[in-house]
Amino acid sequence: MQTRWIKVAGIVSIVAFATIIIRLLLAGNEDTWLCVNGSWVAHGNPVEAAPTTPCGYN
């Protein structure tokens, strides 16, 4: 009975770990500039300055 719970706990741990890793890999860059309504808006805390190129449709 105890070995069954150890196996279940191991499987749950592996699934949780895999979910966290996949989430981190697919999250993308959180510190970037986004084009919103024709102007650049900081998303997160970007290190680089805002882009000088126009954004959106003019």
HELIX and SHEET records of a PDB file:
HELIX    1   1 GLN A    2  LEU A   26  1                                  25    
SHEET    1   A 2 THR A  32  VAL A  36  0                                        
SHEET    2   A 2 SER A  39  HIS A  43 -1                                        
END                                                                             
